[in-house]
Amino acid sequence: MARYTGPTTRINRRFGQAIFAPTKAFERKPHPPGQHGPRLRRKLSDYAIGLNEKQKLRFMYGMTEKQFRLTFEKAKNVRGVTGEIFLRMLECRLDSVVYRLGFAKSRAAARQFVGHGHIAVNGKKTDIASFMLKEGDEIEVRERTSSRQLATRCMEESQGRTVPEWLALNTDALKATVSRLPSEDETENTINVQLIVEYYSR
């Protein structure tokens, strides 16, 4: 399945939560989309519940099904709790970190920001959104006027967003360091990741 590029409000209404940035349309009609959206729907099977959790998380991080599944398989091969490792790997993607730092308004915008070559990792231009960061890596906005203007504007507009403690941000230099890997309570907590593990284990 390709990356979703359609109406974001439809996805928010489908799952009943702000997977993408909430809009006035979602606030007016929080029920599922479609002619019969407001009506009560039949009880979902365990498989459908797991599928929904998987789809919600995949939409949140803007990944294709193949990318998402490959990341899960990598997490499964690492010693430890698969669900926790999986969420940590998603958070350590370069596009996700750029979003967390406030250099972009959304993960989709962060992916574009990285793809257009505005970011350097450890001093080298990196335009791969799925690049996996590790402890000690340094991320910075490249020394280009357009790059710095874009990042500065986004940071001003996202001042209400808190930078996670596992990232050390130097606002003036538009530079940050991965001081440590995120802990369990610093990853996405609106998703039941255990259901996703069970879904992929079927």
Beta strands, then each sheet from edge to edge (+ up, - down):
strand 1: 119-121
strand 2: 124-125
strand 3: 138-141
strand 4: 167-170
strand 5: 175-178
sheet 1: 2+ 1- 3+ 5- 4+
end
